[in-house]
Amino acid sequence: MLPIIARYCDTAGQWQAWFDGNPCIAYNGESSMQAVHRVLEGHRTPSGALELRVDQDDGRAAVMKATWWPPDLLLCCEHCNGTGEYIGLMQRETCARCDGNGFVSA
């Protein structure tokens, strides 16, 4: 599946999101994730893995892994990298951030 691009538009005062390569069909939202959610619903995107590229103020983009499970958009947990486990020097335990699921709600 094509990555989804999210960018803040100063003129509109909102976030815009679209599938990479198709900026003509963009959806707006108060937050980047709201705009991404609207893109997915608007295109009736089937469930599956996604890549999100959220433009930052410094010109770079934050790249995130996500899963679209309508109506939920789940982001890969950054603390455990989606494994659901925290691995320390001497111990292994369930990731406290995602509670062992590997994903967090967007």
Stockholm file with secondary structure:
# STOCKHOLM 1.0

chainA/1-106         MLPIIARYCDTAGQWQAWFDGNPCIAYNGESSMQAVHRVLEGHRTPSGALELRVDQDDGRAAVMKATWWPPDLLLCCEHCNGTGEYIGLMQRETCARCDGNGFVSA
#=GR chainA/1-106 SS CCCEEEEEETTTTEEEEEETTCTTSCEEESSHHHHHHHHHHHTTCCSEEEEEEEECTTSCEEEEEEEEETTEEEEECTTTTTSSEEECSSCEEECTTTTTSSEEEC
#=GC SS_cons         CCCEEEEEETTTTEEEEEETTCTTSCEEESSHHHHHHHHHHHTTCCSEEEEEEEECTTSCEEEEEEEEETTEEEEECTTTTTSSEEECSSCEEECTTTTTSSEEEC
//
